[in-house]
Amino acid sequence: MRRFLPCLLLLLVASQSLWAQRPAGSTSREQLLARLPNSPRRVRVLDSLSYALHDIVPDTARSYGEQAVALARRLNDQRGLMHSLATLGSCYAVLSDGAHALELYAESQALARRLNDTDGLVRAYANMAAVHHERADTASAGRHYRQALRLAGRPGVLPSTQLLLYGNLSSFYFFLDQFPKALRYTDQALALARRNGNRIHESIYLANLSTYHFGAKRYNQAEQLIRQALTITQEARQPRFEAGNLELWSLMQLERGRVPQAATLAREALRQARLGKNKERILDAYSLLAEVATHQNQYKEAYQWKERYVALNDSLNNGRRLSTLTALQSRYDSEDREQQIQLLTQQTELQKMRNQVLWGAIAALVLGLLGFGFLYWQLRRSRAALAANNVVLQETTAELRQMAASKDRLYAIVAHDLRGPVTSFVGVTELIGFYLKRKDEDGLQRLPALVRQSAQSLNNLLDNLLNWAVSQTGELAYRPEKLDVADLFAENQQLYQTTAEAKQITLEALHPPGLTLWADQNMTRTILRNLVGNALKFTPSGGTVQFSAAAMPESESVLLTVTDSGRGMPANLVAEVLSNSAVTTPSSPIGPRTGTGLGLLLCKAFVQRHGGTLDIRSVPGGGTSVLVELPLGVQ
């Protein structure tokens, strides 16, 4: 069953959009958009383009959605604004910005309630529940689904909205292993799809039922259902869904030991995925073919399929990261523009107050002494208000300068940290030419290790950059749990063992048995990965990197220490590194030292999120120790 759960979760994606490539009608709508004036109809066309593209090219869809929302607000088109906000929320959900998606859905829900639009309310509740489900907040998801169910049977709720709700509920209860409820909502969704002639949704629910029956070892019933689903997708000429059903059937055959049949189905699934130009399905087909080849003892072929899988997976992950960073940058720019508008508004108000003072002075000249007394009192009020506005303006200016300095420091750190991996790639290209001229095969065989090391450095930098960007928005989830120090150290030692052996560096892990932390698992892994990675960079060949842990009962904490036998740092450099302003570090006998600014900033931010401390102790020529104090695990 480990490979069948994704097919159940496919329902959540399919309920949003049924196309793997750019929809056929999008081009005609884009041409129509160029001719339309600013009107409610233009809002609807922008919204339909955003909806059609939101899970295919989310950046383009987000742009259309922002235009639709802005135009609807300008035209005071309340119903168009309700639909546009919901669609824009779906764009941000695809871009992994769940917090902003929930804000947009909540505004759409408020408009639906004001307009007495029951369909809009049900869709808003279902969309918010789906985001909470994606964020693993099942309590909030269940609450929103119950509110949607309470309204789903009322007049005015469209069948497509009911289909979205029942399909999402099916996935939700399968996720919670509450199979009776999951099957009930799957049956309701299946009946609704058949009643409305929605063949693609019918095939999806049949495939989900097939997955469930196969897990219950009712193989004949499972195979009958997947055959029905496959027939529907073949008749509908939908390569994406046909590929998914073929992959599911291939997995079933593989689980039952029918390897030749599984291989045939897997290759047909790959052909259909390529025909539909769906990279996610192609990725699944590569993984499936690698597993089939392994069962056939064709390890060379399995390795080749796995290499294709890794290459395509890296490409897709990089694309998702870039889209997420682009969305974050867009939100940052929007907030910056809003602050500028607020400053201009304050200046306008200040000018209005000055005009009032001027009119008061004219009145004072006409009215004489009485007017002069009134003017004096008015001037005192104006000065007090002006002073208060100046204080607010100075505080706002200081915040803007601090934000700009933080952005500039982050750019400098990224530019510096990128230089090392990029320079390594350039050096590798020069070495390839050199070894080819000399026909040095031994030299060429050493190059993949260099490329892999540079790629790993670049990948770590991108992970750090993404974590830093998310942490700065305040949306990074903090979920502390009980963590075993021995497991964390073993994972970290396994991660860097190859790098350490390549540099002839000894890794040592020291910790008392049974020691635990109360911390967020992802943040703690990132802290240890960055600290050990930096220690390996700065340790010469033949040196030692030691990471140890010790309980501190008096402060109810655990002290984690990472020590290297490198060159060390003088006290002034340690202070500079801890000041959050360090971007570069000095060179060392083991070669140029790559930047540690971003990784260390991220470590400090995560440690502070736990309420812990980070300190550096170093002696020139005596190595460096980084000490991190985190909460002790509950016994």
C-alpha positions in Angstrom: 0.0 0.0 0.0 3.0 2.4 0.3 2.7 3.3 -3.4 -1.1 3.6 -3.6 -1.8 6.5 -1.3 -0.8 9.2 -3.9 -3.6 8.0 -6.1 -6.1 8.7 -3.4 -4.7 12.2 -3.0 -4.9 12.8 -6.7 -8.6 13.5 -6.2 -7.7 16.8 -4.4 -5.7 18.0 -7.4 -8.2 16.8 -10.0 -11.1 18.6 -8.3 -9.4 21.9 -9.1 -8.4 21.4 -12.7 -8.6 18.5 -15.2 -5.8 19.6 -17.7 -2.1 18.7 -17.7 -1.2 21.1 -20.6 -2.3 24.6 -21.3 -6.1 24.5 -21.9 -7.3 24.8 -25.4 -9.6 27.8 -24.6 -7.0 29.9 -22.9 -5.4 31.3 -26.1 -8.8 32.5 -27.4 -9.6 34.0 -24.0 -6.2 35.8 -24.1 -7.0 37.2 -27.5 -10.5 38.3 -26.3 -8.9 40.0 -23.3 -6.8 42.3 -25.6 -10.1 43.7 -27.1 -12.2 44.0 -23.9 -12.5 47.4 -22.1 -12.5 47.6 -18.3 -15.9 46.0 -17.4 -17.4 43.1 -15.3 -17.0 40.9 -18.4 -13.2 41.6 -18.4 -13.1 40.6 -14.8 -14.8 37.2 -15.6 -12.3 36.6 -18.5 -9.3 37.4 -16.3 -10.7 35.1 -13.6 -11.4 32.2 -16.0 -7.8 32.5 -17.3 -6.4 32.5 -13.8 -8.5 29.4 -12.9 -7.6 27.5 -16.1 -3.8 28.0 -15.6 -3.4 28.0 -11.8 -2.1 24.5 -11.4 -0.2 24.5 -14.7 1.7 27.9 -14.8 0.8 29.3 -11.4 3.0 32.5 -11.8 1.0 33.5 -15.0 -2.3 32.5 -13.3 -1.4 34.6 -10.2 -0.8 37.7 -12.5 -4.2 37.2 -14.1 -5.8 36.7 -10.7 -4.2 39.9 -9.3 -5.5 41.9 -12.3 -9.0 40.4 -11.9 -9.1 41.3 -8.1 -7.8 44.9 -8.7 -10.3 45.5 -11.6 -13.2 44.1 -9.6 -12.4 46.4 -6.7 -12.2 49.4 -9.0 -15.5 48.6 -10.6 -17.1 47.6 -7.3 -18.1 44.3 -8.9 -18.8 42.4 -5.7 -19.7 39.0 -7.3 -16.8 39.2 -9.6 -14.5 40.0 -6.7 -15.9 37.0 -4.7 -15.0 34.6 -7.5 -11.6 36.3 -8.3 -10.5 36.2 -4.7 -11.3 32.4 -4.5 -9.3 31.8 -7.7 -6.4 33.9 -6.6 -6.4 31.9 -3.3 -6.0 28.7 -5.3 -3.0 30.2 -7.1 -1.2 31.0 -3.8 -2.2 27.5 -2.5 -0.4 25.9 -5.5 2.6 28.2 -4.8 2.8 26.9 -1.2 1.8 30.2 0.3 -1.0 28.7 2.4 -1.3 31.6 4.9 -2.0 34.2 2.1 -4.4 31.7 0.4 -6.4 31.5 3.6 -6.7 35.3 3.8 -8.0 35.5 0.3 -10.5 32.6 0.9 -11.7 34.3 4.0 -12.4 37.6 2.2 -14.2 35.6 -0.6 -16.3 33.9 2.1 -17.2 37.2 3.7 -18.4 38.5 0.3 -20.4 35.3 -0.3 -22.1 35.7 3.1 -22.9 39.4 2.3 -24.3 38.5 -1.2 -26.2 35.5 0.3 -24.4 33.2 -2.2 -24.6 29.7 -0.8 -22.5 28.2 -3.5 -19.7 30.7 -2.9 -19.9 29.9 0.9 -19.6 26.1 0.3 -16.7 26.5 -2.1 -14.9 28.9 0.3 -15.3 26.4 3.2 -14.1 23.5 1.0 -11.1 25.5 -0.3 -10.0 26.6 3.2 -10.4 23.0 4.5 -8.2 21.8 1.7 -5.4 24.3 2.6 -5.6 23.2 6.3 -5.4 19.6 5.2 -2.3 20.4 3.2 -0.8 22.1 6.2 -1.6 18.9 8.3 -4.1 20.9 10.5 -6.7 18.2 10.4 -8.8 19.8 13.2 -9.3 23.0 11.3 -9.9 21.1 8.1 -12.6 18.9 9.7 -14.3 22.0 11.1 -14.5 23.8 7.7 -15.7 20.6 6.0 -18.5 20.2 8.5 -19.6 23.8 7.8 -19.5 23.2 4.1 -21.6 20.0 4.5 -24.2 21.8 6.5 -24.8 24.1 3.5 -24.1 21.7 0.6 -27.7 20.5 0.2 -29.3 23.9 0.1 -30.7 25.4 -3.2 -28.2 27.3 -5.3 -25.2 25.0 -4.7 -23.8 23.9 -8.0 -23.1 20.2 -8.8 -19.5 21.1 -9.5 -19.2 22.6 -6.0 -20.8 19.5 -4.4 -18.4 17.3 -6.5 -15.4 19.3 -5.2 -16.6 19.0 -1.6 -17.4 15.2 -1.7 -14.1 14.4 -3.5 -12.1 16.4 -1.0 -13.9 14.7 1.9 -13.1 11.3 0.4 -9.4 12.2 0.3 -9.5 13.7 3.8 -11.1 10.6 5.5 -8.8 8.2 3.6 -5.9 10.3 5.0 -7.3 9.8 8.5 -7.8 6.0 7.9 -11.6 6.5 8.5 -12.5 4.2 5.7 -16.3 3.9 6.2 -16.7 7.7 5.9 -14.2 7.8 3.0 -16.1 5.2 1.1 -19.4 6.9 1.7 -18.2 10.2 0.3 -16.5 8.5 -2.6 -19.8 6.8 -3.5 -21.6 10.1 -3.3 -19.0 11.8 -5.5 -19.1 8.9 -8.0 -22.9 9.0 -8.2 -22.8 12.8 -8.7 -20.1 12.5 -11.5 -22.2 9.9 -13.3 -25.4 11.9 -12.9 -23.8 15.0 -14.5 -21.9 13.1 -17.2 -18.4 14.0 -15.7 -16.5 11.0 -17.1 -13.0 12.1 -15.9 -14.1 12.5 -12.3 -15.9 9.1 -12.5 -12.6 7.5 -13.6 -10.8 9.1 -10.7 -13.2 7.8 -8.1 -13.2 4.4 -9.6 -9.4 4.3 -9.4 -9.6 5.4 -5.7 -12.0 2.6 -4.9 -9.7 0.2 -6.8 -6.8 1.3 -4.6 -8.9 0.8 -1.4 -10.0 -2.7 -2.4 -6.5 -3.7 -3.4 -5.2 -2.7 0.0 -8.0 -4.9 1.5 -6.7 -7.8 -0.7 -9.8 -7.9 -2.8 -7.8 -8.2 -5.9 -10.4 -9.3 -8.4 -12.7 -6.4 -7.4 -9.8 -4.0 -7.5 -8.7 -5.1 -11.0 -12.3 -4.8 -12.3 -12.6 -1.2 -11.0 -9.2 -0.1 -12.5 -10.2 -1.6 -15.8 -13.4 0.5 -15.8 -11.4 3.6 -14.9 -8.9 3.0 -17.7 -11.6 2.4 -20.3 -13.2 5.8 -19.4 -9.9 7.7 -19.8 -9.2 6.0 -23.1 -12.6 6.9 -24.5 -12.1 10.5 -23.2 -8.6 10.7 -24.8 -7.0 12.1 -21.7 -3.4 10.9 -21.7 -2.7 12.3 -18.2 -5.4 10.3 -16.5 -4.8 7.3 -18.7 -1.2 7.3 -17.6 -2.2 7.5 -14.0 -4.6 4.5 -14.2 -1.9 2.5 -16.1 0.6 3.2 -13.4 -1.8 2.1 -10.7 -2.6 -1.1 -12.5 1.1 -1.8 -13.1 1.7 -1.3 -9.3 -1.0 -3.8 -8.6 0.5 -6.4 -10.9 3.9 -5.8 -9.4 2.6 -6.3 -5.9 1.1 -9.6 -7.0 4.4 -10.8 -8.6 3.2 -10.4 -12.2 6.4 -8.6 -13.3 6.0 -9.0 -17.1 2.5 -7.6 -17.1 3.6 -4.8 -14.8 6.5 -3.9 -17.2 4.1 -3.7 -20.2 1.7 -1.5 -18.3 4.5 0.8 -17.0 5.9 1.4 -20.5 2.5 2.2 -21.9 2.0 4.6 -18.9 5.2 6.4 -19.8 4.1 6.7 -23.5 0.8 8.2 -22.5 2.5 10.6 -20.0 4.8 11.8 -22.7 1.9 12.1 -25.1 0.1 14.3 -22.6 3.4 16.3 -21.8 2.8 15.8 -18.1 6.1 15.8 -16.2 4.6 14.6 -12.9 3.2 11.5 -14.6 6.5 11.0 -16.5 8.4 11.2 -13.1 6.1 8.5 -11.6 6.6 6.3 -14.7 10.4 6.6 -14.4 10.2 5.5 -10.7 7.9 2.6 -11.6 10.1 1.3 -14.4 13.1 1.4 -12.1 11.2 -0.7 -9.6 10.1 -3.1 -12.3 13.6 -3.5 -13.6 14.8 -4.2 -10.1 12.3 -7.0 -9.8 13.6 -8.4 -13.1 17.2 -8.3 -11.8 18.1 -5.9 -14.6 20.0 -3.6 -12.3 21.8 -1.6 -15.0 18.4 -0.7 -16.6 17.0 0.1 -13.2 19.9 2.5 -12.5 19.3 4.2 -15.8 15.6 4.8 -15.1 16.5 6.0 -11.6 19.0 8.5 -13.1 16.2 9.9 -15.3 13.9 10.1 -12.3 16.5 12.0 -10.2 17.2 14.5 -13.0 13.5 15.2 -13.7 12.7 15.4 -10.0 15.5 18.0 -9.4 14.2 20.0 -12.4 10.7 20.0 -11.0 11.8 20.9 -7.5 13.9 23.8 -8.7 10.9 25.1 -10.7 8.7 24.9 -7.6 11.3 26.7 -5.5 11.7 29.5 -8.1 7.9 29.9 -8.3 7.6 30.1 -4.5 10.4 32.7 -4.2 8.8 34.7 -7.0 5.5 34.8 -5.2 7.2 35.8 -2.0 9.1 38.6 -3.8 5.9 39.8 -5.4 4.2 40.0 -2.0 7.2 41.9 -0.6 7.0 44.4 -3.5 3.2 44.8 -2.9 3.7 45.5 0.8 6.5 48.0 -0.1 4.1 49.8 -2.5 1.4 49.9 0.2 3.9 51.5 2.6 4.8 54.2 0.1 1.1 54.9 -0.5 0.6 55.3 3.3 3.5 57.8 3.4 2.0 59.8 0.5 -1.3 59.8 2.4 0.4 61.2 5.5 2.0 63.9 3.5 -1.4 64.8 2.0 -3.0 65.0 5.4 -0.1 67.2 6.6 -0.6 69.6 3.7 -4.3 69.8 4.5 -3.5 70.7 8.1 -1.1 73.5 6.8 -3.9 74.9 4.7 -6.2 74.9 7.7 -3.5 76.9 9.6 -3.3 79.4 6.7 -7.1 79.9 6.6 -7.0 80.4 10.4 -4.4 83.1 10.1 -6.6 85.0 7.5 -9.6 84.7 9.8 -7.5 86.0 12.7 -6.6 89.1 10.7 -10.2 89.8 10.0 -11.6 89.1 13.4 -8.9 91.0 15.3 -7.9 90.1 18.8 -10.5 87.3 19.1 -9.3 85.7 15.9 -5.7 86.0 17.0 -6.4 84.1 20.2 -8.2 81.4 18.2 -5.3 81.2 15.8 -2.8 80.8 18.6 -4.8 77.9 20.1 -5.2 76.3 16.6 -1.4 76.6 16.0 -0.6 74.8 19.2 -2.9 71.9 18.2 -1.4 71.8 14.7 2.2 71.7 16.1 1.3 68.8 18.4 -0.3 66.9 15.5 2.7 67.7 13.3 5.1 66.5 15.9 3.1 63.2 16.3 3.1 62.7 12.5 6.8 63.4 12.3 7.4 60.7 15.0 5.3 58.2 13.0 7.1 59.2 9.8 10.6 58.8 11.4 9.6 55.3 12.8 8.3 54.3 9.4 11.4 55.5 7.7 13.6 53.6 10.2 11.7 50.4 9.5 12.0 50.9 5.7 15.8 51.4 6.1 16.1 48.4 8.3 14.2 46.3 5.7 16.4 47.6 2.9 19.5 46.9 4.9 18.3 43.3 5.6 17.5 42.8 1.9 20.9 44.2 0.9 22.7 42.0 3.4 20.8 38.9 2.2 21.7 39.7 -1.4 25.4 40.1 -0.5 25.4 36.8 1.4 23.7 34.9 -1.5 26.1 36.5 -4.1 29.1 35.5 -2.0 27.9 31.9 -1.3 27.0 31.4 -4.9 30.5 32.3 -6.0 32.1 29.1 -4.7 29.8 26.5 -6.4 29.7 28.5 -9.7 33.5 28.9 -9.7 33.8 25.1 -9.1 31.5 24.4 -12.1 33.7 26.7 -14.3 36.8 25.0 -13.1 35.3 21.6 -13.9 34.6 22.7 -17.5 38.2 23.8 -17.9 39.4 20.5 -16.4 37.3 18.5 -18.9 39.0 20.3 -21.8 42.4 19.8 -20.3 41.8 16.1 -19.6 40.3 15.5 -23.1 43.4 17.1 -24.7 45.7 14.9 -22.6 43.3 11.9 -23.0 43.6 11.4 -19.2 40.7 9.0 -18.4 41.7 8.9 -14.7 41.3 12.6 -14.4 37.9 12.5 -16.1 36.7 9.8 -13.7 37.5 12.2 -10.8 35.3 15.0 -12.2 31.9 13.6 -11.2 32.8 13.8 -7.5 33.7 17.5 -8.0 30.5 18.2 -9.8 28.5 16.3 -7.2 30.1 18.3 -4.4 29.5 21.6 -6.1 25.9 20.7 -6.8 25.4 19.6 -3.2 26.7 23.0 -2.1 24.4 24.9 -4.4 21.4 22.8 -3.4 22.2 23.4 0.3 22.4 27.2 -0.4 19.0 27.1 -2.2 17.4 25.2 0.7 18.9 27.8 3.2 17.7 30.7 1.0 14.1 29.2 0.8 14.0 28.5 4.6 15.3 32.0 5.3 12.7 33.7 3.0 9.9 31.7 4.6 11.2 32.4 8.2 11.3 36.2 7.4 7.6 36.2 6.5 6.7 34.8 9.9 4.8 31.8 8.3 7.3 29.0 9.1 5.4 26.4 11.1 7.0 25.6 14.5 6.0 22.1 15.6 8.1 20.9 18.6 8.2 17.2 19.4 10.4 14.8 21.3 13.5 14.0 19.3 16.2 11.4 20.0 19.7 12.9 19.9 21.2 9.6 18.8 18.9 9.4 15.8 19.8 13.0 14.8 23.5 12.5 15.1 23.4 9.2 13.2 21.4 10.8 10.4 23.9 13.7 10.2 26.9 11.4 10.3 25.5 9.3 7.5 24.7 12.5 5.5 28.3 13.8 5.6 30.3 10.5 5.8 31.1 10.4 2.1 32.3 14.1 2.1 34.4 13.4 5.2 36.0 10.3 3.7 36.8 12.2 0.6 38.7 14.8 2.6 40.2 12.2 5.0 38.4 13.8 8.0 37.2 11.8 11.0 33.6 12.3 12.2 33.0 11.6 15.9 29.6 11.6 17.7 29.5 11.6 21.5 26.2 11.6 23.5 24.8 9.9 26.5 22.2 7.2 25.8 18.5 8.1 25.9 19.1 11.9 25.6 16.2 13.7 23.9 15.3 17.2 22.7 12.0 19.0 22.7 12.3 20.8 19.3 11.0 21.1 15.7 12.5 18.3 13.7 13.0 20.2 10.4 14.6 23.2 12.1 16.9 21.0 14.2 18.0 19.0 11.1 18.8 22.3 9.3 20.8 23.6 12.3 22.9 20.4 12.6 23.4 20.2 8.8 24.7 23.7 8.5 27.0 23.5 11.5 28.6 20.2 10.5 28.8 21.2 6.9 30.7 24.4 7.9 33.0 22.5 10.2 33.9 20.1 7.3 34.6 23.1 5.0 37.1 24.6 7.5 38.8 21.4 8.6 42.0 20.4 6.8 42.7 16.9 5.5 43.4 14.4 8.3 41.5 16.5 10.8 38.6 15.7 13.1 35.0 17.0 13.3 33.2 16.1 16.6 29.6 16.7 17.4 28.5 16.0 21.0 25.5 16.5 23.3 25.2 16.9 27.0 22.2 17.4 29.3 22.0 20.6 31.4 19.4 19.8 34.1 19.8 23.1 35.9 18.5 25.0 32.8 16.3 22.1 31.5 18.2 22.2 28.2 20.6 20.2 26.0 24.0 21.6 24.9 24.9 20.5 21.3 28.5 21.2 20.4 30.2 20.9 16.9 34.0 21.2 17.1 36.5 21.2 14.3 40.3 21.0 14.2 40.7 23.8 11.7 42.6 27.0 11.8 40.3 28.8 14.2 39.4 32.5 14.3 40.5 35.5 16.3 38.2 37.1 18.8 37.3 40.1 16.6 36.2 37.8 13.7 34.1 35.7 16.1 32.3 38.9 17.3 31.8 39.9 13.6 30.3 36.5 12.7 27.9 36.7 15.7 26.8 40.2 14.9 24.6 39.1 11.9 26.6 41.3 9.5 29.3 38.9 8.5 29.2 38.1 4.7 32.7 36.8 4.0 35.4 34.9 6.0 39.1 34.9 5.6 41.0 32.4 3.6 42.7 29.4 5.2 45.4 26.9 4.4 42.9 24.4 3.1 41.8 26.8 0.3 39.3 29.6 0.0 36.6 29.4 2.6 33.1 29.5 1.2 30.6 31.9 2.9 28.8 30.8 6.0 26.7 34.0 6.5 23.3 32.7 5.3 23.6 29.3 7.0 24.7 30.8 10.3 21.9 33.4 10.1 19.4 30.6 9.5 20.8 28.6 12.5 20.6 31.6 14.8 17.0 32.3 13.7 15.9 28.7 14.3 17.7 28.5 17.6 16.0 31.7 18.8 12.6 30.3 17.6 13.2 27.5 20.2 14.1 30.0 22.9 17.7 28.7 22.8 21.2 30.3 22.4 24.0 30.0 19.9 27.7 30.8 20.8 31.1 30.4 19.1 34.3 29.7 20.8 37.5 29.7 18.8 41.3 30.1 19.3 43.6 30.8 16.4 45.4 27.5 15.5 43.2 25.6 18.0 40.0 25.0 16.0 36.4 26.3 16.5 33.5 25.1 18.6 29.9 26.1 18.0 27.6 25.6 21.0 23.8 25.4 20.7 21.5 25.2 23.6 18.0 23.7 23.0 15.1 22.6 25.3 15.5 19.2 27.0 13.0 16.5 25.9 10.1 15.8 28.2 10.9 12.5 30.1 
